[in-house]
Each structure stands twice: as structure tokens, then as C-alpha cells.
Amino acid sequence: MPDPETPVVLAGLHAVKHALRFGAVVDALLTSDREPVLELAAQVAPDVVDRLAAGLRTVDAAELARVAGGRVDVVGLARRPAPRRWGPAPAVLLDTPRHLGNVGAAVRVAAGFGAGGVLTTGSVDPWHPTVVRAAAGLHFALPVGRATGSLPLEGRTLLAFDPAGEDLRTVVIPDHAVLAFGSERRGLSPSVRSEADRLIAIPMRDRVSSYNLATSVAVALYAWTINRGP
């Protein structure tokens, strides 16, 4: 189990700007080249320039790369937020995902649609630096956590996405749903599949084996927004 006191690494300006926008407590902001970072921020994130300028500290490029785990223009070190209850929209359950980048992309999509939260099962830490980077720091826009025991469904309807399910185009997704997605290779785990209230299938042409995880999450959440209207 990861130590919640371990800083969340925000690698790159996009991750830093989203974390600042959504209320992250950022204890350090580091760069090896201050002025270009502030110039870029003025173009793409003028709303956070003042906070960035006030906290930005210059360090050696090698030290910056060490902290970030690779070459970046800026890195932030933030505190992992305390667990929160899901918001009033469908939550996303990623059932035993394997690929860190896919998990991050799914978090980014869920944040964009205003999902109620993202929950993972399995060994992958959804706050791993690679996941946070792939999500562009949008972990702070919604609750993100990992289930270590029984699923904390909070009384919600569990809709699991599976090729054997009902056609998504015939289903109205309620706000109080949890939308479960299996890994691309193995699909849903038997435990999640058996616990589902309904199985839902995303339309797919013959001979296509699967969608990318984040694509599946996007399709499902888009269907939810269409059904509920503007």
C-alpha cells in the first residue's frame, strides 16, 4: 500500500496547472529555466501564473529530471488529498488495469466529463507518477482511489461493460451508477462481473477485438451526458 505521505509528482506544466486549478496543496514548484516556464504559462494557463511565479524555485537540470523521473520544464510536489465521497455523477471503476498510461488517460477523460470519481482494483496505484502525468494532473478534479477489499459502491447501481451485455444505445445510464471496465486483455474479473446489476456492451464492428480503456470510458460517459441532456 503506497504511503499517503509520499508527495504526488506533477511532471510538466499541464499537470501543475490542473493541480493548482483544482485546489491541490503544492509544497514545491521546481524548474531549471524559470522565464520560459512563466512565458508558456502566460499563454496556456494565465489563471495560475501568479501562483506559479510566487512559488517557482530554480534548481539544476539534473536535479529537476531526477525529481520528475525524466526531462520536463517544471515539476510540482503536491500532497495526496484525503479520501472523498463520490460526486453526484456516475463513478468509474477500472477493474484490475495493467497499463499506467491507460489508467491516467481514463482519469483524464473522467475528469473532463465531470464523473463522480475513479476507483481501481488490483495492484496498480492510481496515484503513481506515470498515471498522474498521463492524466495531466487531473486527479485533483475528482476523487481517485484504489479498493483493497470489497467494492465501496455506496449503494449505487453497478453497470459493467462486457461484450455480452445490452447494447449501450438502448440503456439510460443513471447519475447514481458505477461504470465498471475490465482490462483490454482479460476483460472484467469474475468477481466484478458477478456483482454487476447489468452488463452493458459498447457497439463495435465485427472483427474488432476491443477498444482502448480510456476510449471505452469516454464512450460510456458521453452516452450518459446525451441521455441526461444539456
MIDOSE-1310 file (N, C-alpha, C; in nm, 2 decimals, decimal comma, always signed):
residues 230
mpdp	+0,09/-0,12/+0,00/+0,00/+0,00/+0,00/+0,09/+0,12/+0,00; +0,07/+0,22/-0,10/+0,16/+0,34/-0,10/+0,14/+0,42/+0,02; +0,24/+0,49/+0,06/+0,24/+0,58/+0,18/+0,16/+0,71/+0,13; +0,05/+0,74/+0,20/-0,02/+0,87/+0,16/+0,06/+0,99/+0,18
etpv	+0,17/+0,98/+0,26/+0,26/+1,10/+0,28/+0,36/+1,12/+0,17; +0,37/+1,02/+0,08/+0,46/+1,04/-0,03/+0,41/+1,15/-0,13; +0,49/+1,24/-0,16/+0,44/+1,35/-0,25/+0,39/+1,30/-0,38; +0,29/+1,37/-0,43/+0,24/+1,34/-0,57/+0,33/+1,42/-0,66
vlag	+0,39/+1,35/-0,76/+0,48/+1,42/-0,85/+0,40/+1,47/-0,97; +0,40/+1,60/-0,99/+0,34/+1,67/-1,10/+0,44/+1,70/-1,21; +0,45/+1,62/-1,31/+0,56/+1,64/-1,41/+0,51/+1,71/-1,53; +0,56/+1,84/-1,55/+0,52/+1,92/-1,66/+0,42/+2,02/-1,63
lhav	+0,41/+2,13/-1,71/+0,32/+2,24/-1,68/+0,18/+2,20/-1,68; +0,13/+2,11/-1,77/-0,01/+2,08/-1,78/-0,05/+2,01/-1,64; +0,03/+1,92/-1,59/-0,01/+1,86/-1,46/-0,01/+1,96/-1,35; +0,09/+2,05/-1,35/+0,10/+2,16/-1,25/-0,02/+2,25/-1,25
khal	-0,06/+2,29/-1,37/-0,17/+2,39/-1,39/-0,30/+2,33/-1,34; -0,33/+2,20/-1,38/-0,45/+2,14/-1,34/-0,46/+2,12/-1,19; -0,35/+2,08/-1,13/-0,34/+2,06/-0,98/-0,37/+2,19/-0,91; -0,31/+2,30/-0,96/-0,34/+2,43/-0,89/-0,48/+2,47/-0,91
rfga	-0,54/+2,45/-1,03/-0,67/+2,49/-1,06/-0,77/+2,42/-0,97; -0,75/+2,29/-0,94/-0,84/+2,21/-0,86/-0,80/+2,20/-0,71; -0,73/+2,29/-0,66/-0,71/+2,30/-0,52/-0,61/+2,22/-0,46; -0,51/+2,16/-0,53/-0,41/+2,08/-0,47/-0,32/+2,17/-0,38
vvda	-0,27/+2,10/-0,27/-0,18/+2,17/-0,19/-0,04/+2,13/-0,24; +0,03/+2,23/-0,31/+0,15/+2,20/-0,37/+0,26/+2,26/-0,29; +0,35/+2,18/-0,24/+0,45/+2,22/-0,14/+0,58/+2,27/-0,21; +0,60/+2,23/-0,34/+0,72/+2,27/-0,41/+0,69/+2,28/-0,56
llts	+0,75/+2,39/-0,62/+0,74/+2,41/-0,76/+0,88/+2,43/-0,81; +0,93/+2,34/-0,90/+1,08/+2,35/-0,94/+1,09/+2,36/-1,09; +1,19/+2,43/-1,13/+1,23/+2,44/-1,27/+1,38/+2,47/-1,28; +1,43/+2,44/-1,40/+1,57/+2,47/-1,43/+1,58/+2,60/-1,52
drep	+1,47/+2,65/-1,56/+1,47/+2,76/-1,66/+1,34/+2,84/-1,63; +1,34/+2,93/-1,54/+1,22/+3,00/-1,49/+1,14/+3,08/-1,59; +1,21/+3,17/-1,67/+1,14/+3,26/-1,76/+1,06/+3,19/-1,87; +1,12/+3,09/-1,94/+1,04/+3,02/-2,04/+0,91/+2,95/-1,98
vlel	+0,92/+2,90/-1,86/+0,81/+2,84/-1,80/+0,70/+2,94/-1,77; +0,73/+3,05/-1,72/+0,64/+3,16/-1,69/+0,58/+3,22/-1,82; +0,66/+3,22/-1,93/+0,61/+3,27/-2,05/+0,51/+3,18/-2,11; +0,54/+3,05/-2,10/+0,44/+2,95/-2,15/+0,31/+2,95/-2,07
aaqv	+0,33/+2,96/-1,94/+0,21/+2,96/-1,85/+0,12/+3,08/-1,88; +0,18/+3,19/-1,92/+0,10/+3,31/-1,95/+0,02/+3,29/-2,07; +0,06/+3,20/-2,16/-0,01/+3,17/-2,28/-0,12/+3,06/-2,26; -0,09/+2,95/-2,19/-0,18/+2,84/-2,18/-0,25/+2,83/-2,05
apdv	-0,21/+2,91/-1,94/-0,27/+2,90/-1,81/-0,25/+3,03/-1,74; -0,30/+3,14/-1,79/-0,28/+3,27/-1,73/-0,35/+3,28/-1,59; -0,44/+3,19/-1,56/-0,51/+3,19/-1,43/-0,42/+3,14/-1,32; -0,31/+3,08/-1,35/-0,23/+3,02/-1,24/-0,09/+3,09/-1,24
vdrl	-0,06/+3,18/-1,33/+0,07/+3,24/-1,35/+0,12/+3,30/-1,21; +0,03/+3,38/-1,15/+0,08/+3,44/-1,02/+0,12/+3,34/-0,92; +0,04/+3,24/-0,90/+0,07/+3,13/-0,80/+0,20/+3,06/-0,84; +0,22/+3,04/-0,97/+0,34/+2,97/-1,02/+0,46/+3,05/-1,00
aagl	+0,45/+3,18/-1,03/+0,56/+3,27/-1,02/+0,60/+3,29/-0,87; +0,50/+3,29/-0,78/+0,53/+3,31/-0,64/+0,60/+3,19/-0,58; +0,58/+3,07/-0,63/+0,63/+2,95/-0,57/+0,75/+2,89/-0,64; +0,77/+2,93/-0,76/+0,87/+2,86/-0,85/+1,01/+2,88/-0,80
rtvd	+1,08/+2,77/-0,79/+1,22/+2,77/-0,74/+1,31/+2,71/-0,85; +1,43/+2,77/-0,87/+1,52/+2,72/-0,98/+1,62/+2,62/-0,92; +1,63/+2,51/-0,99/+1,72/+2,40/-0,94/+1,80/+2,36/-1,07; +1,90/+2,28/-1,04/+1,99/+2,23/-1,15/+1,90/+2,13/-1,24
aael	+1,93/+2,13/-1,37/+1,85/+2,05/-1,46/+1,86/+1,90/-1,43; +1,97/+1,85/-1,38/+1,98/+1,71/-1,34/+1,89/+1,68/-1,22; +1,89/+1,77/-1,13/+1,80/+1,75/-1,01/+1,66/+1,75/-1,05; +1,62/+1,84/-1,14/+1,48/+1,85/-1,19/+1,44/+1,72/-1,25
arva	+1,53/+1,67/-1,34/+1,50/+1,54/-1,41/+1,49/+1,42/-1,31; +1,57/+1,43/-1,21/+1,57/+1,32/-1,10/+1,43/+1,32/-1,03; +1,39/+1,44/-0,99/+1,26/+1,45/-0,92/+1,15/+1,41/-1,00; +1,15/+1,46/-1,13/+1,04/+1,43/-1,22/+1,04/+1,29/-1,28
ggrv	+1,15/+1,23/-1,28/+1,16/+1,10/-1,34/+1,18/+1,11/-1,49; +1,23/+1,22/-1,54/+1,26/+1,24/-1,68/+1,27/+1,39/-1,71; +1,29/+1,43/-1,83/+1,30/+1,57/-1,87/+1,17/+1,64/-1,87; +1,15/+1,75/-1,80/+1,03/+1,83/-1,80/+1,07/+1,97/-1,79
dvvg	+0,98/+2,06/-1,81/+1,00/+2,21/-1,79/+0,98/+2,25/-1,65; +0,89/+2,19/-1,58/+0,86/+2,22/-1,44/+0,80/+2,10/-1,37; +0,83/+2,09/-1,24/+0,77/+1,98/-1,17/+0,72/+2,04/-1,03; +0,60/+1,98/-0,99/+0,55/+2,02/-0,86/+0,54/+1,90/-0,77
larr	+0,55/+1,92/-0,64/+0,53/+1,82/-0,54/+0,41/+1,85/-0,46; +0,31/+1,77/-0,47/+0,18/+1,80/-0,40/+0,15/+1,70/-0,30; +0,05/+1,73/-0,21/+0,01/+1,63/-0,11/-0,11/+1,56/-0,17; -0,11/+1,43/-0,15/-0,23/+1,34/-0,19/-0,35/+1,38/-0,10
papr	-0,46/+1,42/-0,17/-0,58/+1,46/-0,09/-0,64/+1,34/-0,01; -0,71/+1,38/+0,10/-0,77/+1,28/+0,18/-0,89/+1,22/+0,10; -0,92/+1,09/+0,13/-1,03/+1,02/+0,05/-1,16/+1,11/+0,06; -1,23/+1,11/-0,05/-1,36/+1,19/-0,06/-1,47/+1,10/-0,11
rwgp	-1,59/+1,13/-0,08/-1,70/+1,06/-0,13/-1,72/+1,10/-0,28; -1,78/+1,01/-0,36/-1,80/+1,04/-0,50/-1,90/+1,15/-0,52; -1,88/+1,22/-0,62/-1,97/+1,33/-0,66/-2,10/+1,28/-0,72; -2,20/+1,37/-0,75/-2,33/+1,33/-0,80/-2,33/+1,30/-0,95
apav	-2,25/+1,21/-0,99/-2,25/+1,17/-1,13/-2,19/+1,03/-1,13; -2,20/+0,96/-1,24/-2,15/+0,82/-1,25/-2,00/+0,81/-1,21; -1,97/+0,72/-1,13/-1,83/+0,69/-1,10/-1,77/+0,59/-1,19; -1,64/+0,58/-1,21/-1,58/+0,49/-1,30/-1,50/+0,39/-1,22
lldt	-1,52/+0,26/-1,24/-1,44/+0,16/-1,18/-1,35/+0,09/-1,28; -1,22/+0,10/-1,26/-1,12/+0,03/-1,35/-1,08/-0,10/-1,28; -1,13/-0,21/-1,34/-1,11/-0,34/-1,28/-0,98/-0,40/-1,32; -0,88/-0,40/-1,22/-0,75/-0,46/-1,24/-0,68/-0,41/-1,37
prhl	-0,67/-0,28/-1,38/-0,60/-0,23/-1,50/-0,45/-0,26/-1,49; -0,38/-0,27/-1,61/-0,24/-0,31/-1,61/-0,15/-0,19/-1,66; -0,20/-0,11/-1,75/-0,11/-0,01/-1,82/-0,13/+0,12/-1,75; -0,02/+0,18/-1,69/-0,03/+0,30/-1,62/-0,08/+0,42/-1,70
gnvg	-0,03/+0,42/-1,83/-0,08/+0,53/-1,91/-0,23/+0,53/-1,94; -0,28/+0,41/-1,96/-0,42/+0,39/-1,98/-0,51/+0,44/-1,86; -0,46/+0,40/-1,74/-0,53/+0,45/-1,62/-0,53/+0,60/-1,62; -0,41/+0,66/-1,64/-0,41/+0,81/-1,64/-0,50/+0,87/-1,75
aavr	-0,50/+0,81/-1,87/-0,59/+0,86/-1,97/-0,74/+0,85/-1,93; -0,77/+0,74/-1,86/-0,91/+0,72/-1,81/-0,95/+0,83/-1,71; -0,85/+0,85/-1,62/-0,88/+0,96/-1,52/-0,90/+1,09/-1,58; -0,82/+1,12/-1,69/-0,83/+1,25/-1,76/-0,97/+1,26/-1,83
vaag	-1,01/+1,15/-1,89/-1,15/+1,15/-1,95/-1,26/+1,17/-1,85; -1,25/+1,10/-1,74/-1,35/+1,10/-1,63/-1,36/+1,24/-1,58; -1,24/+1,31/-1,56/-1,24/+1,45/-1,51/-1,31/+1,54/-1,61; -1,28/+1,52/-1,73/-1,34/+1,61/-1,84/-1,49/+1,60/-1,84
fgag	-1,54/+1,48/-1,82/-1,69/+1,46/-1,82/-1,75/+1,50/-1,69; -1,68/+1,52/-1,59/-1,73/+1,55/-1,46/-1,78/+1,43/-1,39; -1,72/+1,31/-1,40/-1,76/+1,19/-1,34/-1,75/+1,20/-1,19; -1,82/+1,12/-1,12/-1,82/+1,12/-0,97/-1,70/+1,08/-0,90
gvlt	-1,61/+1,01/-0,98/-1,49/+0,96/-0,92/-1,43/+0,85/-1,00; -1,31/+0,81/-0,97/-1,24/+0,69/-1,03/-1,19/+0,60/-0,92; -1,22/+0,47/-0,93/-1,18/+0,37/-0,84/-1,11/+0,26/-0,92; -1,00/+0,21/-0,87/-0,93/+0,10/-0,93/-0,93/-0,02/-0,84
tgsv	-0,92/-0,14/-0,90/-0,89/-0,26/-0,82/-0,75/-0,31/-0,87; -0,69/-0,41/-0,80/-0,57/-0,46/-0,84/-0,45/-0,39/-0,78; -0,33/-0,42/-0,84/-0,21/-0,38/-0,78/-0,16/-0,24/-0,82; -0,22/-0,19/-0,93/-0,17/-0,06/-0,98/-0,22/+0,06/-0,89
dpwh	-0,12/+0,14/-0,84/-0,16/+0,26/-0,77/-0,20/+0,37/-0,86; -0,33/+0,41/-0,85/-0,38/+0,52/-0,94/-0,31/+0,65/-0,92; -0,23/+0,67/-0,82/-0,16/+0,79/-0,79/-0,01/+0,77/-0,83; +0,03/+0,67/-0,90/+0,16/+0,65/-0,95/+0,20/+0,77/-1,04
ptvv	+0,33/+0,82/-1,03/+0,37/+0,93/-1,11/+0,34/+0,92/-1,26; +0,35/+0,80/-1,31/+0,32/+0,79/-1,46/+0,17/+0,80/-1,48; +0,09/+0,76/-1,39/-0,06/+0,77/-1,41/-0,09/+0,92/-1,39; -0,04/+0,99/-1,30/-0,07/+1,13/-1,28/-0,02/+1,21/-1,40
raaa	+0,09/+1,18/-1,45/+0,14/+1,25/-1,57/+0,04/+1,23/-1,69; +0,00/+1,10/-1,71/-0,09/+1,07/-1,82/-0,22/+1,14/-1,81; -0,26/+1,16/-1,68/-0,39/+1,23/-1,65/-0,38/+1,38/-1,65; -0,26/+1,43/-1,68/-0,23/+1,58/-1,68/-0,27/+1,64/-1,55
glhf	-0,24/+1,57/-1,44/-0,27/+1,63/-1,31/-0,41/+1,64/-1,27; -0,51/+1,58/-1,34/-0,65/+1,60/-1,32/-0,70/+1,51/-1,21; -0,61/+1,44/-1,14/-0,65/+1,36/-1,02/-0,72/+1,45/-0,91; -0,68/+1,58/-0,91/-0,73/+1,67/-0,81/-0,87/+1,72/-0,85
alpv	-0,92/+1,69/-0,96/-1,05/+1,74/-1,01/-1,16/+1,65/-0,96; -1,13/+1,53/-0,91/-1,24/+1,43/-0,87/-1,17/+1,33/-0,78; -1,26/+1,26/-0,70/-1,20/+1,16/-0,61/-1,14/+1,04/-0,69; -1,01/+1,01/-0,65/-0,94/+0,90/-0,72/-0,88/+0,81/-0,61
grat	-0,92/+0,68/-0,61/-0,87/+0,59/-0,51/-0,86/+0,44/-0,56; -0,81/+0,36/-0,47/-0,80/+0,22/-0,50/-0,87/+0,13/-0,40; -0,95/+0,04/-0,44/-1,02/-0,05/-0,35/-0,93/-0,17/-0,31; -0,91/-0,19/-0,18/-0,83/-0,30/-0,14/-0,91/-0,42/-0,08
gslp	-1,04/-0,41/-0,07/-1,12/-0,51/-0,02/-1,25/-0,52/-0,11; -1,36/-0,53/-0,04/-1,49/-0,53/-0,11/-1,51/-0,39/-0,18; -1,59/-0,39/-0,29/-1,61/-0,26/-0,36/-1,70/-0,17/-0,28; -1,65/-0,05/-0,26/-1,73/+0,05/-0,18/-1,83/+0,12/-0,28
legr	-1,94/+0,05/-0,31/-2,03/+0,10/-0,41/-2,12/+0,21/-0,36; -2,13/+0,23/-0,23/-2,21/+0,34/-0,17/-2,35/+0,34/-0,22; -2,41/+0,22/-0,23/-2,55/+0,20/-0,27/-2,58/+0,23/-0,42; -2,48/+0,24/-0,50/-2,50/+0,27/-0,64/-2,52/+0,15/-0,72
tlla	-2,58/+0,17/-0,84/-2,60/+0,06/-0,94/-2,47/+0,03/-1,01; -2,43/-0,10/-1,02/-2,31/-0,13/-1,08/-2,34/-0,18/-1,23; -2,30/-0,10/-1,32/-2,31/-0,13/-1,46/-2,18/-0,17/-1,52; -2,16/-0,30/-1,56/-2,03/-0,35/-1,60/-2,03/-0,36/-1,75
fdpa	-1,93/-0,31/-1,82/-1,92/-0,32/-1,96/-1,85/-0,45/-2,01; -1,93/-0,52/-2,09/-1,89/-0,65/-2,14/-1,95/-0,68/-2,27; -1,88/-0,74/-2,37/-1,94/-0,77/-2,50/-2,07/-0,84/-2,50; -2,09/-0,92/-2,39/-2,22/-1,00/-2,39/-2,34/-0,92/-2,33
gedl	-2,32/-0,79/-2,30/-2,42/-0,72/-2,24/-2,52/-0,65/-2,33; -2,61/-0,57/-2,28/-2,71/-0,50/-2,36/-2,64/-0,39/-2,44; -2,70/-0,36/-2,55/-2,64/-0,25/-2,64/-2,65/-0,12/-2,56; -2,54/-0,05/-2,55/-2,54/+0,08/-2,48/-2,64/+0,18/-2,54
rtvv	-2,67/+0,17/-2,66/-2,76/+0,26/-2,73/-2,90/+0,25/-2,68; -2,93/+0,14/-2,61/-3,07/+0,11/-2,56/-3,07/+0,14/-2,41; -2,96/+0,19/-2,35/-2,96/+0,20/-2,20/-2,95/+0,35/-2,16; -3,02/+0,38/-2,06/-3,01/+0,51/-2,00/-2,93/+0,50/-1,87
ipdh	-2,81/+0,56/-1,87/-2,72/+0,55/-1,75/-2,76/+0,65/-1,64; -2,80/+0,60/-1,52/-2,84/+0,69/-1,42/-2,72/+0,76/-1,35; -2,75/+0,88/-1,29/-2,64/+0,95/-1,22/-2,58/+0,87/-1,11; -2,65/+0,78/-1,05/-2,60/+0,71/-0,93/-2,53/+0,58/-0,97
avla	-2,49/+0,56/-1,10/-2,43/+0,44/-1,14/-2,28/+0,44/-1,11; -2,22/+0,32/-1,10/-2,08/+0,29/-1,11/-2,06/+0,22/-1,24; -1,97/+0,27/-1,32/-1,94/+0,21/-1,46/-1,81/+0,13/-1,45; -1,82/+0,00/-1,46/-1,70/-0,09/-1,45/-1,65/-0,13/-1,58
fgse	-1,51/-0,12/-1,59/-1,44/-0,15/-1,72/-1,33/-0,25/-1,68; -1,32/-0,36/-1,75/-1,21/-0,45/-1,74/-1,09/-0,42/-1,82; -0,98/-0,49/-1,80/-0,86/-0,46/-1,88/-0,89/-0,51/-2,02; -0,81/-0,45/-2,12/-0,83/-0,48/-2,26/-0,80/-0,63/-2,29
rrgl	-0,71/-0,69/-2,22/-0,67/-0,82/-2,25/-0,76/-0,92/-2,18; -0,79/-0,90/-2,05/-0,87/-1,00/-1,98/-1,01/-0,97/-1,95; -1,05/-0,85/-1,98/-1,19/-0,81/-1,95/-1,22/-0,80/-1,80; -1,35/-0,81/-1,77/-1,39/-0,80/-1,63/-1,34/-0,92/-1,55
spsv	-1,31/-0,89/-1,42/-1,28/-1,01/-1,33/-1,41/-1,08/-1,30; -1,41/-1,21/-1,27/-1,53/-1,28/-1,23/-1,60/-1,22/-1,12; -1,53/-1,16/-1,02/-1,60/-1,11/-0,90/-1,68/-0,98/-0,94; -1,62/-0,89/-1,02/-1,69/-0,77/-1,06/-1,81/-0,81/-1,15
rsea	-1,78/-0,90/-1,24/-1,89/-0,94/-1,34/-2,01/-1,00/-1,26; -1,98/-1,08/-1,16/-2,09/-1,14/-1,09/-2,17/-1,04/-1,00; -2,10/-0,94/-0,96/-2,16/-0,84/-0,87/-2,24/-0,73/-0,95; -2,22/-0,73/-1,08/-2,29/-0,62/-1,16/-2,44/-0,64/-1,16
drli	-2,51/-0,53/-1,16/-2,66/-0,52/-1,17/-2,70/-0,55/-1,32; -2,62/-0,49/-1,41/-2,64/-0,51/-1,55/-2,51/-0,52/-1,63; -2,51/-0,59/-1,74/-2,40/-0,59/-1,83/-2,43/-0,50/-1,95; -2,34/-0,41/-1,99/-2,36/-0,32/-2,10/-2,25/-0,34/-2,20
aipm	-2,29/-0,34/-2,33/-2,19/-0,36/-2,44/-2,18/-0,23/-2,52; -2,06/-0,19/-2,55/-2,04/-0,08/-2,64/-2,04/-0,13/-2,78; -2,12/-0,07/-2,87/-2,12/-0,12/-3,01/-1,98/-0,12/-3,08; -1,96/-0,23/-3,15/-1,83/-0,25/-3,21/-1,84/-0,33/-3,34
rdrv	-1,78/-0,30/-3,44/-1,79/-0,37/-3,57/-1,73/-0,51/-3,56; -1,77/-0,60/-3,64/-1,72/-0,73/-3,65/-1,56/-0,73/-3,67; -1,49/-0,82/-3,61/-1,35/-0,85/-3,62/-1,26/-0,74/-3,55; -1,33/-0,65/-3,48/-1,25/-0,56/-3,39/-1,26/-0,62/-3,25
ssyn	-1,15/-0,64/-3,19/-1,15/-0,71/-3,06/-1,18/-0,63/-2,94; -1,14/-0,50/-2,94/-1,16/-0,42/-2,82/-1,13/-0,28/-2,84; -1,18/-0,19/-2,75/-1,14/-0,05/-2,75/-1,03/-0,03/-2,65; -0,96/+0,08/-2,66/-0,87/+0,13/-2,56/-0,95/+0,16/-2,43
lats	-0,89/+0,14/-2,32/-0,97/+0,16/-2,19/-1,02/+0,30/-2,18; -0,94/+0,40/-2,21/-0,99/+0,54/-2,19/-1,10/+0,57/-2,30; -1,09/+0,51/-2,42/-1,19/+0,52/-2,52/-1,33/+0,47/-2,47; -1,32/+0,35/-2,41/-1,45/+0,29/-2,35/-1,51/+0,38/-2,25
vava	-1,42/+0,43/-2,16/-1,48/+0,52/-2,05/-1,54/+0,65/-2,12; -1,47/+0,70/-2,22/-1,53/+0,82/-2,29/-1,66/+0,79/-2,36; -1,67/+0,68/-2,42/-1,80/+0,64/-2,49/-1,91/+0,63/-2,39; -1,88/+0,56/-2,28/-1,99/+0,54/-2,18/-2,03/+0,67/-2,11
lyaw	-1,94/+0,76/-2,08/-1,97/+0,89/-2,02/-2,04/+0,98/-2,12; -2,00/+0,97/-2,24/-2,07/+1,05/-2,34/-2,21/+1,01/-2,36; -2,24/+0,88/-2,35/-2,37/+0,83/-2,36/-2,45/+0,88/-2,24; -2,39/+0,88/-2,12/-2,46/+0,94/-2,00/-2,50/+1,08/-2,03
tinr	-2,41/+1,16/-2,08/-2,44/+1,31/-2,10/-2,55/+1,33/-2,20; -2,55/+1,24/-2,31/-2,65/+1,26/-2,41/-2,79/+1,23/-2,35; -2,80/+1,12/-2,27/-2,93/+1,08/-2,21/-2,98/+1,19/-2,11; -2,89/+1,25/-2,04/-2,94/+1,35/-1,94/-2,96/+1,49/-1,99
gp	-2,92/+1,51/-2,12/-2,94/+1,64/-2,18/-2,84/+1,75/-2,13; -2,85/+1,87/-2,18/-2,76/+1,98/-2,15/-2,76/+2,01/-2,00
